[in-house]
Amino acid sequence: MPRVSVNGVSLYYEVAGHGSPLVLAHGFACGLRMWDPQVKALARSWRVVTYDLRGHGISGAPADAAAYSQPISVADLRALLEHLEIRRAAVGGLSMGGNIALNFALAHPEMVTALVVADTGAGSDETADWVATAHAFADALERDGLETFADAALSNPLFARYAAQGPAAERFIRACLMTHRARGLAHTAREVLAKRPTIYSLAPRLRDLSVPTLLIVGEQDEPCVKVHRFIADTIPGARHVVIPGVGHLTNLEAPDAFNRAVSTFLREAARRATRATTRRPRSGAARPGRRRQSGSRRSTTS
Protein backbone atom coordinates (compact mmCIF):
# COMPACT_ATOMS: atom_id res chain seq x y z
CA MET A 1 0.00 0.00 0.00
CA PRO A 2 1.63 3.30 -1.07
CA ARG A 3 2.19 5.55 1.91
CA VAL A 4 4.51 8.41 2.74
CA SER A 5 5.33 9.94 6.11
CA VAL A 6 4.93 13.74 5.93
CA ASN A 7 4.80 16.33 8.69
CA GLY A 8 4.27 13.72 11.37
CA VAL A 9 1.51 11.76 9.64
CA SER A 10 1.28 8.83 7.22
CA LEU A 11 -0.55 9.71 3.99
CA TYR A 12 -2.07 7.03 1.77
CA TYR A 13 -2.03 7.83 -1.95
CA GLU A 14 -2.72 6.24 -5.32
CA VAL A 15 -1.22 6.94 -8.75
CA ALA A 16 -2.87 5.95 -12.03
CA GLY A 17 -2.00 6.58 -15.66
CA HIS A 18 0.90 8.23 -17.41
CA GLY A 19 1.69 11.70 -18.66
CA SER A 20 1.78 15.09 -17.02
CA PRO A 21 0.83 14.92 -13.32
CA LEU A 22 -2.60 15.90 -12.02
CA VAL A 23 -3.09 15.87 -8.24
CA LEU A 24 -6.61 15.90 -6.76
CA ALA A 25 -7.58 16.73 -3.17
CA HIS A 26 -10.94 15.45 -1.91
CA GLY A 27 -13.69 17.12 0.08
CA PHE A 28 -14.43 16.84 3.79
CA ALA A 29 -15.40 13.32 4.90
CA CYS A 30 -15.16 11.92 1.37
CA GLY A 31 -11.70 10.39 0.90
CA LEU A 32 -9.89 9.63 -2.33
CA ARG A 33 -12.63 7.24 -3.56
CA MET A 34 -14.73 10.28 -4.46
CA TRP A 35 -12.38 10.77 -7.42
CA ASP A 36 -13.00 7.31 -8.94
CA PRO A 37 -14.98 8.68 -11.94
CA GLN A 38 -12.20 11.17 -12.66
CA VAL A 39 -9.36 8.67 -12.30
CA LYS A 40 -11.07 6.29 -14.72
CA ALA A 41 -11.47 9.00 -17.37
CA LEU A 42 -8.44 11.24 -16.86
CA ALA A 43 -5.76 8.58 -16.28
CA ARG A 44 -5.92 7.87 -20.01
CA SER A 45 -4.06 11.12 -20.62
CA TRP A 46 -2.59 12.22 -17.28
CA ARG A 47 -0.72 10.74 -14.34
CA VAL A 48 -3.46 11.15 -11.74
CA VAL A 49 -2.50 11.30 -8.07
CA THR A 50 -5.20 11.03 -5.40
CA TYR A 51 -4.68 10.78 -1.66
CA ASP A 52 -6.49 10.60 1.67
CA LEU A 53 -5.97 13.87 3.51
CA ARG A 54 -4.81 13.65 7.11
CA GLY A 55 -7.68 12.56 9.32
CA HIS A 56 -9.38 10.80 6.39
CA GLY A 57 -9.54 7.30 4.99
CA ILE A 58 -6.49 5.20 5.76
CA SER A 59 -4.14 8.13 6.20
CA GLY A 60 -3.08 8.92 9.75
CA ALA A 61 -5.50 10.65 12.11
CA PRO A 62 -3.47 12.31 14.88
CA ALA A 63 -5.11 12.51 18.28
CA ASP A 64 -3.87 16.06 18.86
CA ALA A 65 -6.16 18.75 17.44
CA ALA A 66 -3.11 20.98 16.92
CA ALA A 67 -2.00 18.60 14.14
CA TYR A 68 -4.82 19.88 11.90
CA SER A 69 -5.13 23.17 9.99
CA GLN A 70 -5.44 24.37 6.44
CA PRO A 71 -1.75 25.46 6.29
CA ILE A 72 -0.76 21.97 7.48
CA SER A 73 -2.91 20.46 4.72
CA VAL A 74 -1.14 22.67 2.18
CA ALA A 75 2.23 21.57 3.57
CA ASP A 76 1.13 17.91 3.33
CA LEU A 77 0.35 18.37 -0.37
CA ARG A 78 3.75 19.89 -1.03
CA ALA A 79 5.49 17.06 0.83
CA LEU A 80 3.55 14.47 -1.18
CA LEU A 81 4.64 16.07 -4.45
CA GLU A 82 8.25 16.16 -3.27
CA HIS A 83 8.06 12.47 -2.32
CA LEU A 84 6.78 11.64 -5.79
CA GLU A 85 9.54 13.82 -7.29
CA ILE A 86 6.95 16.00 -9.01
CA ARG A 87 8.35 19.49 -9.47
CA ARG A 88 5.29 20.92 -11.19
CA ALA A 89 1.75 19.58 -11.53
CA ALA A 90 -1.81 20.50 -12.31
CA VAL A 91 -3.48 20.71 -8.91
CA GLY A 92 -7.19 20.45 -8.25
CA GLY A 93 -9.70 19.86 -5.52
CA LEU A 94 -13.37 19.99 -4.61
CA SER A 95 -14.96 21.66 -1.60
CA MET A 96 -12.41 21.48 1.27
CA GLY A 97 -9.93 20.02 -1.24
CA GLY A 98 -10.55 22.95 -3.58
CA ASN A 99 -9.71 25.33 -0.77
CA ILE A 100 -6.47 23.43 -0.17
CA ALA A 101 -5.62 23.42 -3.89
CA LEU A 102 -6.30 27.15 -4.17
CA ASN A 103 -4.18 27.99 -1.14
CA PHE A 104 -1.44 25.69 -2.40
CA ALA A 105 -1.35 27.62 -5.68
CA LEU A 106 -1.17 30.91 -3.76
CA ALA A 107 1.68 29.62 -1.60
CA HIS A 108 3.61 27.74 -4.31
CA PRO A 109 2.61 29.07 -7.75
CA GLU A 110 5.92 27.90 -9.21
CA MET A 111 4.82 24.29 -8.58
CA VAL A 112 1.42 24.60 -10.29
CA THR A 113 0.97 24.30 -14.06
CA ALA A 114 -2.81 24.62 -13.85
CA LEU A 115 -5.39 24.95 -11.08
CA VAL A 116 -8.84 23.34 -10.87
CA VAL A 117 -11.14 24.59 -8.10
CA ALA A 118 -14.55 22.94 -7.77
CA ASP A 119 -17.45 23.79 -5.48
CA THR A 120 -15.27 25.71 -3.07
CA GLY A 121 -15.94 28.50 -0.61
CA ALA A 122 -18.70 27.26 1.68
CA GLY A 123 -18.57 29.39 4.80
CA SER A 124 -17.33 32.51 3.05
CA ASP A 125 -20.91 33.79 3.31
CA GLU A 126 -22.96 33.30 6.50
CA THR A 127 -19.72 32.37 8.23
CA ALA A 128 -21.17 32.11 11.73
CA ASP A 129 -23.70 29.51 10.57
CA TRP A 130 -20.95 27.58 8.80
CA VAL A 131 -18.76 27.52 11.90
CA ALA A 132 -21.70 26.34 13.99
CA THR A 133 -22.38 23.52 11.49
CA ALA A 134 -18.74 22.45 11.53
CA HIS A 135 -18.75 22.30 15.32
CA ALA A 136 -22.05 20.39 15.28
CA PHE A 137 -20.49 17.81 12.94
CA ALA A 138 -17.51 17.47 15.29
CA ASP A 139 -19.72 17.13 18.37
CA ALA A 140 -21.85 14.45 16.68
CA LEU A 141 -18.76 12.51 15.64
CA GLU A 142 -17.31 12.51 19.14
CA ARG A 143 -20.60 11.84 20.89
CA ASP A 144 -22.36 9.40 18.56
CA GLY A 145 -19.73 8.03 16.16
CA LEU A 146 -19.44 7.70 12.39
CA GLU A 147 -22.76 6.05 11.59
CA THR A 148 -24.84 8.80 13.18
CA PHE A 149 -22.61 11.40 11.52
CA ALA A 150 -23.13 9.75 8.13
CA ASP A 151 -26.90 9.86 8.63
CA ALA A 152 -26.71 13.57 9.46
CA ALA A 153 -24.37 14.30 6.56
CA LEU A 154 -26.69 12.61 4.07
CA SER A 155 -29.46 15.00 5.11
CA ASN A 156 -27.18 18.01 4.56
CA PRO A 157 -27.63 19.70 1.15
CA LEU A 158 -23.90 19.29 0.43
CA PHE A 159 -24.37 15.50 0.19
CA ALA A 160 -28.14 15.02 -0.11
CA ARG A 161 -28.53 16.02 -3.74
CA TYR A 162 -26.12 13.36 -4.95
CA ALA A 163 -27.53 10.70 -2.62
CA ALA A 164 -31.00 11.42 -4.03
CA GLN A 165 -29.88 10.14 -7.44
CA GLY A 166 -30.71 6.63 -6.27
CA PRO A 167 -29.64 3.67 -4.14
CA ALA A 168 -26.29 3.22 -5.90
CA ALA A 169 -25.37 6.86 -5.29
CA GLU A 170 -26.47 6.70 -1.66
CA ARG A 171 -24.48 3.51 -1.06
CA PHE A 172 -21.39 5.04 -2.65
CA ILE A 173 -21.40 8.29 -0.70
CA ARG A 174 -22.29 6.49 2.55
CA ALA A 175 -19.32 4.18 1.99
CA CYS A 176 -17.12 7.24 1.47
CA LEU A 177 -18.41 8.82 4.69
CA MET A 178 -17.81 5.65 6.73
CA THR A 179 -14.15 5.04 5.84
CA HIS A 180 -12.67 7.48 8.36
CA ARG A 181 -11.91 7.69 12.05
CA ALA A 182 -14.28 9.87 14.02
CA ARG A 183 -11.50 11.84 15.72
CA GLY A 184 -9.88 12.69 12.38
CA LEU A 185 -13.10 14.14 10.98
CA ALA A 186 -13.93 15.93 14.24
CA HIS A 187 -10.54 17.62 14.38
CA THR A 188 -10.75 18.50 10.68
CA ALA A 189 -14.18 20.08 11.14
CA ARG A 190 -13.08 22.23 14.08
CA GLU A 191 -9.53 23.09 13.04
CA VAL A 192 -9.80 23.29 9.24
CA LEU A 193 -13.39 23.97 8.20
CA ALA A 194 -14.23 26.32 11.06
CA LYS A 195 -10.95 28.26 11.11
CA ARG A 196 -9.89 28.66 7.50
CA PRO A 197 -10.03 32.20 6.08
CA THR A 198 -12.91 33.13 3.82
CA ILE A 199 -12.26 33.22 0.09
CA TYR A 200 -13.08 36.94 0.09
CA SER A 201 -10.16 37.61 2.45
CA LEU A 202 -7.79 36.19 -0.18
CA ALA A 203 -8.71 38.85 -2.76
CA PRO A 204 -5.35 40.72 -2.89
CA ARG A 205 -3.45 37.47 -3.45
CA LEU A 206 -6.00 36.14 -5.94
CA ARG A 207 -5.55 39.25 -8.08
CA ASP A 208 -1.83 38.45 -8.38
CA LEU A 209 -2.29 34.77 -9.22
CA SER A 210 -1.03 34.03 -12.73
CA VAL A 211 -1.66 30.27 -12.76
CA PRO A 212 -4.21 29.15 -15.39
CA THR A 213 -7.37 28.49 -13.38
CA LEU A 214 -10.58 26.55 -14.00
CA LEU A 215 -13.55 27.03 -11.69
CA ILE A 216 -16.37 24.46 -11.68
CA VAL A 217 -19.52 24.84 -9.61
CA GLY A 218 -22.94 23.24 -9.59
CA GLU A 219 -25.83 25.52 -10.44
CA GLN A 220 -27.64 24.37 -7.27
CA ASP A 221 -24.60 24.60 -4.98
CA GLU A 222 -26.00 27.52 -3.03
CA PRO A 223 -23.08 28.02 -0.57
CA CYS A 224 -20.55 28.22 -3.40
CA VAL A 225 -22.12 29.82 -6.50
CA LYS A 226 -21.61 33.42 -5.35
CA VAL A 227 -18.10 32.69 -4.12
CA HIS A 228 -17.13 31.14 -7.45
CA ARG A 229 -18.38 34.22 -9.28
CA PHE A 230 -16.15 36.30 -7.01
CA ILE A 231 -13.11 34.09 -7.68
CA ALA A 232 -13.78 34.23 -11.42
CA ASP A 233 -13.92 38.02 -11.29
CA THR A 234 -10.74 38.24 -9.21
CA ILE A 235 -8.22 35.75 -10.66
CA PRO A 236 -6.99 37.13 -13.99
CA GLY A 237 -8.19 35.03 -16.92
CA ALA A 238 -9.95 32.40 -14.80
CA ARG A 239 -12.39 30.17 -16.67
CA HIS A 240 -15.76 29.77 -14.95
CA VAL A 241 -17.97 26.72 -15.62
CA VAL A 242 -21.41 26.34 -14.06
CA ILE A 243 -22.88 22.85 -14.48
CA PRO A 244 -26.68 23.12 -14.70
CA GLY A 245 -29.01 21.10 -12.53
CA VAL A 246 -26.48 19.78 -10.02
CA GLY A 247 -25.38 20.64 -6.51
CA HIS A 248 -22.21 20.48 -4.46
CA LEU A 249 -20.63 17.21 -5.60
CA THR A 250 -20.32 18.12 -9.27
CA ASN A 251 -17.70 15.46 -9.98
CA LEU A 252 -20.13 12.75 -8.85
CA GLU A 253 -23.45 14.28 -9.88
CA ALA A 254 -22.30 15.13 -13.41
CA PRO A 255 -19.03 13.23 -13.98
CA ASP A 256 -19.09 13.44 -17.77
CA ALA A 257 -19.52 17.23 -17.78
CA PHE A 258 -16.92 17.59 -15.04
CA ASN A 259 -14.36 15.40 -16.79
CA ARG A 260 -14.95 17.12 -20.11
CA ALA A 261 -14.38 20.56 -18.60
CA VAL A 262 -11.19 19.45 -16.85
CA SER A 263 -9.79 17.64 -19.92
CA THR A 264 -10.44 20.57 -22.24
CA PHE A 265 -8.93 23.04 -19.79
CA LEU A 266 -5.78 21.01 -19.10
CA ARG A 267 -5.12 20.44 -22.81
CA GLU A 268 -5.53 24.15 -23.56
CA ALA A 269 -3.31 25.12 -20.63
CA ALA A 270 -0.62 22.73 -21.88
CA ARG A 271 -0.82 24.17 -25.41
CA ARG A 272 -0.52 27.71 -24.10
CA ALA A 273 2.49 26.75 -22.00
CA THR A 274 4.15 25.14 -25.04
CA ARG A 275 3.55 28.21 -27.18
CA ALA A 276 4.94 30.46 -24.44
CA THR A 277 8.06 28.30 -24.22
CA THR A 278 8.69 28.37 -27.97
CA ARG A 279 8.40 32.15 -28.01
CA ARG A 280 11.18 32.63 -25.47
CA PRO A 281 14.52 33.61 -27.02
CA ARG A 282 16.90 30.69 -27.20
CA SER A 283 20.19 30.93 -25.35
CA GLY A 284 22.57 32.89 -27.53
CA ALA A 285 19.85 34.03 -29.94
CA ALA A 286 19.71 37.65 -31.02
CA ARG A 287 17.35 39.92 -29.13
CA PRO A 288 15.54 42.90 -30.63
CA GLY A 289 17.54 46.10 -30.45
CA ARG A 290 20.88 44.34 -29.99
CA ARG A 291 23.55 43.62 -32.57
CA ARG A 292 23.98 39.96 -33.31
CA GLN A 293 27.39 38.48 -32.66
CA SER A 294 29.31 37.15 -35.60
CA GLY A 295 28.22 33.65 -36.52
CA SER A 296 24.92 33.74 -34.61
CA ARG A 297 21.66 32.84 -36.33
CA ARG A 298 18.45 34.81 -36.16
CA SER A 299 15.74 33.16 -34.09
CA THR A 300 12.55 32.79 -36.13
CA THR A 301 9.53 31.95 -34.02
CA SER A 302 5.86 32.50 -34.54
PyMOL commands that set and color helices and strands:
alter all, ss='L'
color gray80, all
select helices_A, chain A and resi 32-42+65-67+70-83+96-107+109-111+127-144+146-155+157-163+167-177+182-193+200-207+222-234+250-253+255-279
alter helices_A, ss='H'
color red, helices_A
select strands_A, chain A and resi 3-6+9-16+21-25+47-51+89-94+112-118+213-218+239-243
alter strands_A, ss='S'
color yellow, strands_A
deselect
rebuild
show_as cartoon
